[in-house]
Amino acid sequence: MRLSARQILGELRARSVVLAFALCLGMPLLLKPVRAQPGDSAILDAREALRKKDRAQLLAARAAAAAQQHPLTMWVDYWELSNRLADAQQSELNAFYARWPGSYVEDRLRNDWLLELGRRRDWANFAAEMPRFRMNDDLGVTCFSLLAEHASGKEVRDRALASWFQQSEADEGCAMLAAALYDAQRIAPADVWRKARFSLDANKPRAARQAAVLISVSAASQVNELTRNPARYVSRKEGIAGRQDEELVALGLIRMASNDAEAAARQLHERWDSVLPADLAAATWLGVAKQSALRLQDEASDYFERAERRAAKAGVKLDWSDDTLAWKVRAALRGNASAPRWQQVREGVDAMSAAQQRDATWVYWKARALQALARDAQDGDSMRAEAQGMLANIAGQLSFYGGLAAENLGQNVPLPARPAPLTNAEREAAKRQPGLARALQLITLGLRQEGNREWNFSLRGMADRELLAAAQIACEREVWDRCISTSDRTRDVVDMEQRFPTPFRAEVQARALEAGVDPAYVFGVIRQESRFIVDAKSNVGAMGLMQVMPATARWTARKIGLTGYHVDQIAERDMNLKLGTSYLKYVLDEFGGSLPMAAAAYNAGPSRSRKWREGPVLEVAVWAENIPLSETRDYVKKVLSNSAFYTALLNEQPASLTQRLGKPIGPRLAGAPAPDLDIP
């Protein structure tokens, strides 16, 4: 029987009495609370009132929750005060902190209040609050903190520039900091234009305009114009009246390259390379090169080389970001006619920041570069030894590149030994953690976002065994995303059955085999898509365990002859599995059984996967690393490593990640079956 929306809401309100009672008395959590906690309706009413910004209803809900002594009253208190924070006074905040000391909502509200104090430039209260902010993970607060130091006469230029450049979106705190330092002549126009270039290069036009307005309103207006139609802006630019015009042309060319890298390179080569000063010409070639690499164009490596030659000839230093260096390395991996430019790979990784060089991605590719270069080098033995050491350092990681490193060394994909069972004391300690209990109750009530935040805050500072105990609570409550993400945090003690659980195992295996798809691959997809949350819904409308889009569900239902299908069924567990596995089989067949290409198609659509295989024939790991969409690139690598681990767990035998990568990827061969172009 399908419940109405009102019945579902009533069910949500009626599910947590036993849990809430346990919270109050410190009793162990029950697996599936079945009776209602008095006051649950007040919590849900308060959340709806917050959405509507209804002050009167929030006050009433807060009073009702407090009268019932509901364990989540602190959340209603937080919503009520945060809703009117612009009018609040420090005394009200102090009283709130005293009511809920040490809780997530105390620190969350302090974060919000610090932003408000920064807007007010109330530096006295800001200075008192800042040392008590435990999460300290908000860049806007960091920028306001630096602004407070600047106001007190301290030198903050270098730290301010680092924070401003780290800011990806246009936010108030970092904008105010930059404006204050620009007015004080601690930030120069060159810094502003550099920020604008980096922002446009990252496709953040609002941040570029926000930077340019420091120069003038006219400059910001021209940035807005060149953002909308860069080709027209550049073509109409006649006389160059100074550095500002030169900077604007460079921005226009970089923006043009995001639409048509070849056209931007042609403009740069034929006209602007000789007109722009050397530093700007080199920076513009760098921006064009990155955009060309993102479009998987063969010319990308040549453009990177041109930028470097232009800078070297003029004796100026190129302003690389880690992201641009990453695309230099990816372009070099694609190479010429499938032959990677290994020296460029090595140089690109060596130029990255120390933190980026430690990332397993770049450790692996630098090691591969050293192995290749060692063949013709006089010091080949030492290079091979260095590569061996680098691969050994990451071979134990439970990741895509950790698995490839292990297999490069002739080892199996590693599976950690099962840890000792949790003791009763460890389990009870986790159950007594009030933040974890509140998080589970929030999730039970349908307030998943709030529950996830409370849960993650409560994990801070936990050791491995404590994390395993917390994860186990979530596993037993079937809150699989918290189970997996919590277990993922452990470093030295790893429970693979927590990290790679198999909920609905019989159903998943049955549907996978019915569709003709490897169950381990399906588990790998589900773990990445929904973390086994049955009612998961993405911000673009994908639904259920396998995150099937409504249009894809309709197409698949027609293809498999499923009569009577209705869109309301898409999130039902068994229907979602049937539709998801059937669609996965279609994309696997479309791409000749290639697991990597099918994963890319499942995430980003078959048309993109087809496009990305055009060009040279590539080793699969090179192809995967060059996927232009960062979400899909990460998705493909994780689905493949997930499925390797699931193969090992389901079959109790080592699994080869390399075998799952399959054959090299390139254009569809002549005479091959035409694609089923109506696959959504």
Secondary structure, DSSP 8 states (H G I E B T S, - for coil): ----HHHHHHHHHTS-HHHHHHHHHT----SS--S--TTHHHHHHHHHHHHHT-HHHHHHHHHHHHHTT-TTHHHHHHHHHHHTGGG--HHHHHHHHHHSTTSHHHHHHHHHHHHHHHHHT-HHHHHHHGGG-SS---HHHHHHHHHHHHHTT---HHHHHHHHHH--S--HHHHHHHHHHHHTTSS-HHHHHHHHHHHHHTT-HHHHHHHHTTT-HHHHHHHHHHHH-HHHHHHH-----SHHHHHHHHHHHHHHHHH-HHHHHHHIIIIIHHHS-HHHHHHHHHHHHHHHHHTT-TTHHHHHHHHHHHHHHHT------HHHHHHHHHHHHHTBTTB--HHHHHHHHHTS-HHHHTSHHHHHHHHHHHHHHGGG-TTHHHHHHHHHHHHHHHTTSSSHHHHHHHHHTT-------------HHHHHHHHT-HHHHHHHHHHHTT-HHHHHHHHHHHTTT--HHHHHHHHHHHHHTT-HHHHHHHHTT-SSS--HHHHS--TTHHHHHHHHHHHT--HHHHHHHHHHHTTT-TT-B-TTS-BTTTTB-HHHHHHHHHHTT-TT--GGGTTSHHHHHHHHHHHHHHHHHHTTT-HHHHHHHHHH-HHHHHHHT-SS-B-HHHHHHT-SSHHHHHHHHHHHHHHHHHHHHHHTS---HHHHH-S-B-S--TTS----TT--
